[in-house]
Amino acid sequence: MIVLKFGGTSLADAPHIRTIAKIVRNTEDDRPVLVVSAHAGVTDLLESLANRALSEKIGIADVRDIHVGILRDLDLPEDLVDDLFEELASILTGIHLVCELTNRTRDYILSFGERLSSRIVAAAFRSFGIPARAIAAWDLGLVTDSAFGSARPQDECYSRIRRSLKQVKELPVVTGFIAKDRDGNITTLGRSGSDFTASLVGAAVGAREIQIWTDVDGVMSADPRIVPNARSLPRLSFNEMSELAYYGARVIHPATMVPAVLNRIPVRVLNTNSPKHPGTVILDDPTPGAPPISSIAYRRQQTLINVVSTRMLLQHGFMANLFEVFGRHEVVVDMISTSEVSVSITTDSDQRLDPVLRELSEFADVTVERDKAIICLVGDGIRTTGDVVARIFATSRNAGVTARMISMGASRINVSFLVADEDVEKAVQALHEEFF
């Protein structure tokens, strides 16, 4: 059995859906399971409608037009998903009437993207002669906690999904991104969470492979928008891909790695628009004789927080107190650097930062620098190549880029450093030229 996840760009319109039907036909012997995202742009549109409904009465014409247009081009009944349109309109009216938008309600609204696309894709496949059935992930048994917006699956979901899929005779077309908690409330797994759904399903059924179909030729050596001659990487290790995903390689969702790693299931990243391209396969073990750097990623909109206090000197418990403040306010920390009396921390959680800064200021001097970016060079070959760090910073210096903070973990598969946001492009371009 294999799991194929198709993202929004792969489902953008009727021609794309016809293309993925051809891809699926070629995998029929592997008993495929499909996981689908919302159609391109729909999740952002739903998010916008939810926010606007707080202050104005909102219609759903834009959402309807996208989906009816696809139905029409596929020669499917235009009223196929009218019940979902009515449900969406009702909840938006409710937000407007009570002037309240909770995280739970937001997840409910965002769920419509995948619910609509799965039903349309399944109907299209049936019209192409492929027996298919749209299935909400929660009906398979995907149950999560109640952390709306970034829910985490519960352990029992694996056995439930496995049992449920055994009962499905048709091609399953499963909703990505969405689930339900134990109380029956709709939850979401976070943006790009359809990758996570695919990995969970793959782990549940012991899939031979998890395929992530997107609009690029696999994982690239750098962002092709910045480096036009970036190349597709034939192979990466799970550790390399996890680092790249976290630090900005948008091809795959970071959490996707976890179920795949635990179950040693290969993940392959492929291009819907070029299905014969081999893409990138992500495997458990490092590539023998790997080059020092596999890829360069970056993460913008970082905030640097400098905490200085003489209380740190020879005092136990200071660091625990400091990070307890971040944890209590649910602010995720990216990079950390320490000295005898200071700690430097980066985060992209700017919205919840003010209460953190107020509490830290009660026992330390705190300064904040915004508009920073993390550049991360990843490669299993870093472990065995002695001059990588010297080359990185010599290249950066020659490009006129100054590092504000540096991090290299004991695992030695990545080197990260913080720069001014405006220096990202020239730094990445120079480093790619050096290593590739």
C-alpha positions in Angstrom: 0.0 0.0 0.0 1.2 3.5 -0.7 -0.1 6.9 0.3 -0.3 9.8 -2.2 -0.8 13.3 -0.9 -1.8 16.0 -3.3 -1.4 19.7 -2.3 -3.5 22.6 -3.3 -1.5 23.5 -6.4 -1.9 19.9 -7.6 -5.7 20.3 -7.3 -5.9 23.9 -8.7 -8.3 23.2 -11.5 -9.9 20.5 -13.7 -6.7 19.8 -15.8 -4.7 19.2 -12.7 -7.3 16.8 -11.3 -7.3 14.9 -14.6 -3.5 14.7 -14.3 -3.6 13.2 -10.8 -6.1 10.7 -12.0 -3.5 9.4 -14.5 -0.9 9.3 -11.7 -3.2 7.3 -9.5 -4.0 4.8 -12.3 -0.3 4.0 -12.5 -0.3 3.1 -8.8 -3.4 0.8 -8.7 -1.3 -2.3 -8.0 0.0 -0.7 -4.8 -3.5 -0.1 -3.4 -3.2 3.7 -3.1 -4.7 5.9 -0.5 -5.2 9.6 -1.5 -4.9 12.4 0.9 -6.0 15.8 -0.5 -5.5 19.4 0.5 -8.0 22.2 -0.2 -7.9 23.6 -3.8 -5.3 26.2 -4.3 -6.0 29.5 -2.4 -9.1 28.2 -0.7 -7.7 27.9 2.9 -6.4 31.5 2.7 -9.8 32.6 1.4 -11.6 30.8 4.2 -9.3 32.4 6.8 -10.1 35.8 5.4 -13.8 35.3 5.4 -13.7 34.2 9.0 -11.8 37.3 10.1 -14.1 39.6 8.1 -17.2 38.1 9.5 -16.5 39.7 12.8 -17.2 43.1 11.4 -19.4 42.6 8.4 -21.9 40.3 6.9 -20.1 37.9 4.6 -21.2 36.0 1.6 -19.5 32.9 0.2 -19.7 33.8 -3.5 -15.9 33.6 -3.9 -15.7 30.2 -2.4 -18.7 29.0 -4.4 -17.2 30.4 -7.7 -14.0 28.5 -7.3 -15.6 25.1 -6.6 -18.5 25.5 -9.1 -16.0 26.4 -11.8 -14.0 23.2 -11.2 -17.2 21.2 -11.1 -18.4 22.7 -14.4 -15.0 22.0 -16.1 -15.2 18.4 -14.9 -18.7 18.0 -16.2 -20.0 17.2 -12.7 -23.3 18.4 -11.2 -22.9 22.0 -10.0 -25.0 21.3 -6.9 -22.7 18.5 -5.7 -21.5 20.4 -2.6 -24.4 22.7 -2.0 -24.9 21.3 1.4 -21.4 22.3 2.4 -21.9 25.8 1.0 -25.0 26.2 3.1 -23.2 25.0 6.2 -20.4 27.4 5.7 -22.7 30.3 5.1 -24.5 29.5 8.3 -21.4 29.5 10.5 -20.2 32.8 9.0 -23.5 34.3 9.8 -23.2 33.1 13.3 -19.8 34.7 13.7 -21.2 38.0 12.5 -24.3 37.8 14.8 -22.3 37.1 18.0 -19.2 39.1 17.0 -16.9 36.3 18.2 -14.4 34.0 16.5 -12.9 31.4 18.7 -10.0 29.0 17.6 -12.5 26.2 17.6 -14.8 28.1 15.2 -11.9 29.0 13.1 -10.9 25.3 12.7 -14.5 24.5 11.8 -14.4 27.1 9.0 -11.0 26.0 7.7 -12.2 22.4 7.5 -14.5 23.3 4.5 -11.5 23.5 2.1 -10.6 19.8 2.4 -14.2 18.6 2.8 -15.1 20.3 -0.5 -12.0 19.2 -2.4 -12.2 15.5 -1.3 -15.8 15.2 -2.4 -15.1 16.9 -5.8 -11.9 14.8 -6.4 -13.8 11.5 -5.6 -16.7 12.4 -7.9 -14.3 13.3 -10.7 -12.5 10.0 -10.3 -15.7 8.1 -10.5 -16.6 9.9 -13.7 -13.2 8.8 -15.0 -14.1 5.2 -14.2 -12.1 4.9 -11.0 -14.2 3.8 -8.1 -13.5 6.4 -5.4 -14.9 7.4 -2.1 -14.5 10.7 -0.2 -13.8 10.1 3.5 -13.3 12.7 6.2 -10.2 11.8 8.2 -12.2 11.8 11.4 -14.4 9.0 10.0 -11.3 6.9 9.6 -10.5 7.5 13.3 -8.1 10.5 13.2 -8.6 11.8 16.7 -6.5 14.6 18.2 -6.2 16.7 21.4 -8.2 20.0 21.6 -5.3 22.3 20.7 -7.3 24.1 18.0 -5.1 25.3 15.2 -2.3 22.9 15.9 -3.9 19.7 17.2 -1.8 16.6 17.9 -3.0 13.1 17.1 -3.7 10.7 19.9 -2.0 7.3 20.0 -5.2 5.3 19.3 -5.7 6.9 15.9 -3.2 4.5 14.2 -5.2 1.3 15.0 -8.5 3.0 14.2 -7.3 4.2 10.8 -5.9 0.8 10.0 -9.2 -1.0 10.9 -11.3 1.6 9.0 -9.3 1.5 5.8 -9.6 -2.3 5.7 -13.3 -1.8 5.3 -13.0 0.6 2.3 -13.3 -1.2 -1.0 -13.1 1.9 -3.2 -10.1 4.3 -3.7 -10.1 6.3 -0.4 -9.9 10.1 -1.0 -9.1 11.3 2.6 -9.3 14.9 3.8 -5.9 16.2 4.9 -5.3 18.8 7.6 -8.4 18.2 9.6 -9.5 15.8 12.4 -11.8 15.8 15.5 -11.0 15.8 19.2 -12.6 13.3 21.6 -15.5 15.6 22.1 -16.3 15.6 18.4 -15.1 19.1 17.7 -13.3 19.7 14.4 -9.6 20.4 14.8 -6.8 21.2 12.3 -3.2 20.0 12.4 -1.7 23.4 11.5 -1.0 24.9 8.1 0.3 22.4 5.6 -1.0 19.7 7.9 -2.1 17.5 5.0 1.4 16.2 4.8 1.0 15.2 8.4 -2.2 13.4 7.7 -0.5 11.5 4.9 2.3 10.4 7.2 -0.2 9.4 9.9 -2.1 7.3 7.4 1.1 5.8 6.0 2.2 4.8 9.5 -1.2 3.4 10.4 -1.3 1.0 7.3 2.5 0.3 7.2 2.8 1.9 3.7 5.6 1.0 1.4 6.0 4.7 0.6 4.5 8.1 1.3 4.4 10.3 -1.8 4.1 14.1 -1.4 3.0 15.5 -4.8 3.6 19.2 -5.2 4.7 21.7 -7.9 8.5 21.4 -7.7 10.9 18.6 -8.7 11.5 17.4 -5.2 13.6 19.1 -2.5 15.9 21.7 -4.0 19.4 22.7 -3.0 18.0 26.2 -2.3 14.9 28.2 -2.8 14.7 28.5 -6.7 13.1 31.9 -6.3 16.4 33.2 -4.9 18.8 30.8 -6.7 17.6 30.1 -10.2 20.1 27.3 -10.8 19.1 25.4 -7.6 19.1 21.7 -8.3 16.8 18.8 -7.3 18.3 16.5 -4.7 17.9 12.8 -5.5 18.1 11.7 -1.8 18.1 13.1 1.7 18.1 11.5 5.2 15.2 12.0 7.6 17.5 14.1 9.8 18.4 16.4 6.9 14.8 16.8 5.8 13.6 17.5 9.3 16.1 20.3 9.7 15.3 21.8 6.3 11.6 21.6 6.8 11.8 23.4 10.2 14.1 26.1 8.8 12.0 27.0 5.8 12.0 24.4 3.1 8.3 24.7 2.3 8.1 21.5 0.2 7.1 19.4 3.2 5.6 19.9 6.6 8.1 19.4 9.5 5.8 17.1 11.6 5.4 14.8 8.6 8.8 13.4 9.4 7.8 12.0 12.8 5.5 9.1 12.0 7.6 8.3 8.9 10.8 8.2 10.9 9.3 6.1 13.7 8.1 3.5 11.1 11.0 3.8 8.7 8.7 4.6 5.8 10.4 6.3 2.8 8.9 9.7 1.9 9.1 10.7 -1.8 8.6 14.3 -3.0 7.3 14.5 -6.6 6.1 17.1 -9.1 2.5 16.8 -10.3 3.4 18.8 -13.4 6.3 16.5 -14.2 5.3 13.1 -13.0 8.2 11.3 -14.6 10.8 13.2 -12.7 12.2 11.0 -9.9 12.0 13.8 -7.3 13.6 13.3 -3.9 13.4 10.3 -1.7 13.8 10.7 2.0 15.2 7.7 3.8 16.1 6.8 7.4 19.9 6.5 6.9 22.5 9.1 5.7 23.7 8.9 2.1 27.2 7.2 1.9 29.8 9.7 0.8 27.3 12.6 1.1 28.6 16.1 0.1 29.2 18.5 3.1 26.0 20.5 2.4 22.8 19.0 1.0 20.7 22.2 1.0 20.4 25.7 2.2 17.2 27.0 3.9 16.2 30.2 5.5 13.5 31.5 7.8 12.5 35.2 7.8 10.6 37.3 10.3 12.7 36.3 13.2 13.0 38.3 16.4 16.2 38.3 18.5 15.8 38.6 22.2 18.9 39.3 24.3 18.5 38.6 28.1 21.3 39.8 30.3 21.5 39.3 34.1 24.3 38.8 36.6 21.9 36.4 38.4 22.9 33.8 35.8 26.5 33.7 37.1 27.0 30.4 38.9 23.2 30.2 39.7 21.2 27.0 39.1 17.6 27.4 38.0 18.0 30.7 36.1 17.6 29.0 32.7 14.7 26.9 33.9 12.9 30.1 35.0 13.7 31.9 31.8 12.3 29.1 29.5 9.3 28.5 31.8 8.2 32.1 30.8 8.4 31.2 27.1 6.6 27.9 27.6 3.8 29.3 29.6 3.0 31.9 26.9 3.4 29.2 24.2 6.2 31.1 22.4 8.3 28.7 20.3 12.1 29.3 20.5 14.3 28.6 17.5 18.0 29.4 18.2 19.7 29.7 21.5 23.1 31.0 22.4 24.4 31.5 26.0 27.4 33.1 27.8 28.2 33.6 31.5 25.6 36.4 32.0 23.5 36.4 28.8 21.1 34.4 26.7 20.2 35.2 23.1 17.1 33.6 21.7 15.2 33.8 18.4 11.5 33.3 17.8 9.0 34.0 15.1 6.1 34.1 17.6 5.9 37.9 17.6 2.1 38.1 18.4 2.5 36.6 22.0 5.9 38.2 22.7 4.8 41.3 24.8 3.8 39.4 28.0 7.0 37.4 27.7 9.2 40.5 27.5 7.4 42.1 30.5 8.0 39.1 32.7 11.6 38.7 31.6 12.2 42.4 32.4 11.3 41.7 36.0 14.6 39.8 36.6 16.9 40.7 33.7 17.8 43.4 31.2 16.0 42.6 27.9 16.6 44.0 24.4 14.8 43.1 21.2 15.9 43.2 17.6 13.4 42.5 14.8 13.6 41.9 11.1 16.1 39.1 11.3 16.4 35.8 9.4 17.9 32.4 10.1 20.0 30.8 7.4 20.5 27.1 7.8 23.0 24.9 5.9 22.2 21.2 6.3 24.1 18.1 5.4 25.1 14.8 6.8 28.6 15.4 5.3 29.2 18.2 7.8 30.1 15.5 10.3 33.1 14.3 8.2 34.2 17.5 6.5 36.5 19.7 8.6 36.5 23.0 6.8 32.7 23.6 6.3 32.3 26.2 9.0 35.3 28.1 7.8 34.0 28.1 4.3 30.5 29.3 5.4 31.8 32.3 7.2 34.5 33.2 4.8 31.8 33.2 2.0 29.4 35.3 4.1 32.2 37.8 4.9 33.1 38.1 1.3 29.4 38.7 0.5 29.2 41.5 3.0 27.0 39.6 5.4 27.4 39.8 9.2 26.2 37.0 11.5 24.5 38.3 14.6 24.2 34.8 16.2 25.6 31.3 15.4 24.4 27.8 16.3 25.9 24.4 15.5 24.5 21.4 17.5 26.5 18.5 18.7 24.7 16.3 16.1 26.7 18.3 13.5 24.3 18.1 10.6 23.4 21.8 10.4 25.0 25.2 10.9 22.6 28.1 11.4 23.3 31.8 11.8 21.2 34.9 12.1 21.5 37.8 9.7 19.6 40.9 8.8 16.5 40.1 6.8 17.7 42.3 3.9 20.9 40.1 3.6 19.1 36.8 3.0 19.3 36.8 -0.8 22.9 37.7 -1.2 24.0 35.3 1.6 22.0 32.3 0.1 23.2 33.0 -3.4 26.9 33.3 -2.3 26.7 30.1 -0.2 25.0 28.1 -3.0 27.8 29.2 -5.4 30.4 28.1 -2.8 29.0 24.6 -2.1 27.2 23.7 -5.3 
